[in-house]
Amino acid sequence: MKVAVVAEFYPRANDPVLGVWAHRQALAARAAGADVRVLVLHRPLPPLAAVKRGDVRALRAALSQPRAVELDGIEVTYVPYVSPPRPWSYGAWGAWAAPALKRALRDLHVRFPFELVHAHYAVPAGDAVRRALPGAPLVVSVHGGDVLATIDRGPYARRTVARTFAHARLVLANSAGTAVRCRAAGAPADAVEVVHLGTDLPPAREPDADGAHDAADAERSAAPPTLVTVGHLVARKRHADVVEALARLRDDHPALRYEIVGDGPERAPLAALAQRLGVADRVDFRGQLPPAQAHAQAQRADLFVLPSVDEAFGVAYIEAMAGGVPVIGCAGEDGPEEIAAAGGGIVRVPPRDPAALAARIDELLRDTSARRALGAAARATVEQRFTWERCGASTVAAYERALAR
């Protein structure tokens, strides 16, 4: 089976983390038997905020992306197009990208006669495919932004998402909650399926007679107790709630530290908040790390804490859980609820409630046995439900069903 993947978010020369989950799903589909090529919609323009602040480096990075590369043996072609700035035109970006994508798809088909197109997100990728090659069988993956943000950008964006959903043979949602939102946004009920993303599973560690897991647990025991969050530094991820919880725990856990992996517009406000609350010396900003380093950082922590809202799934949760680290998410969010329904290893707290978050952190830090049991359950949940092998098999099975529709 030959598949063309079209995505907006995909690793780039200047940002190897961007959309890495889309690349990993392509690799997983290849391992499950699909032959895959990738086309990336690439705006060679920096974000409007970077233009306003005169960020020459951002402009240079956008323009310097090579047109064709090979990532882990997969041919990836970057398809440049231009469009107005995101804030007032994102719902129409598919229309702007369609002419360039049409040429790229036709060129690709000459040397790689693909049978199906898999677009990541309804807008702009799915919409651009619908316009550029309307006769091609289309599968659209929804990772949350389509139905959590894009449809709120106005009636044009809502219509575009609905038309793309209606045109697709299958809509693959990343959680059951996202699937419900897709149907509400116009996807035919019988065309929506759930396909979870996955993560790598590190080698299992055998516990000793005391229940400790050799070097890893020894390292945790020797180091100060640590919380970690991996994620883009934006307001909805609620890093600020963790900083406030850290301040509340200052006296009961004087050695407790907070590691923040990622970057984004909230970095300066978070640093200012930590300073104001008197915990700046306990908060470490690690910046954006390559995926393997980010995973390792998360898996060395005592607790992974991400009290995010509008969280459609949250691959970062299962990446930490794979290493036997208990995680804390928010009750009522699609991702944490989906993971909790699959097995143990994740606990939930009320959203936007630093006091409740601090209480749960305090409880888990005090009870080492319960924390270890929760970590073991976390790994078991990932092993049974959230591996890349399982994701690849589910993705290829969805391709086959789409071609049969």
Secondary structure, DSSP 8 states (H G I E B T S, - for coil): -EEEEEESS--BTTBTTTTHHHHHHHHHHHHTT-EEEEEEEE--S--HHHHHTT-HHHHHHHHT--SEEEETTEEEEEEE---S-HHHHGGGHHHHHHHHHHHHHHHHHHHS--SEEEEESIIIIIHHHHHH-TTS-EEEEE-SHHHHTGGGG-HHHHHHHHHHHHH-SEEEESSHHHHHHHHHTT--GGGEEE----B---------TTS--HHHHHHHHHS--EEEEES---GGG-HHHHHHHHHHTTTT-TT-EEEEE--STTHHHHHHHHHHTT-GGGEEEEE---HHHHHHHHHTSSEEE---SS-S--HHHHHHHHTT--EEEETT-HHHHHHHHH-SSEEEE-TT-HHHHHHHHHHHHH-HHHHHHHHHHHHHHHHHH-BHHHHHHHHHHHHHHHHH-
